[in-house]
Amino acid sequence: MKQLLKNLMTEDSGQDLIEYALVSALIGLGAIASITALKNSVTGAFNGIGSGLTAAV
């Protein structure tokens, strides 16, 4: 039992996978934050384009 616990504490085979998961989670959170911040300006741009097209027709 002692040897099993010692092996679990020293084994690092899954460390890379956890690091990649954390990096991808941070990238996802950054993307969500930037999309939320740009939401109003993108909405305004599309509304302006739609108004311009409606007035041209």
HUURZI-V205415 format. One record per pair of residues at least 12 apart in sequence whose ideal C-beta (glycine too) atoms are under 10 Angstrom apart, sorted by the first residue. I is the first residue (numbers start at 1). J is the second residue. D is the distance in Angstrom with one decimal. If there is no record, write none. Layout:
i = {I,I}
j = {J,J}
d = {D,D}
//
This chain:
none
//
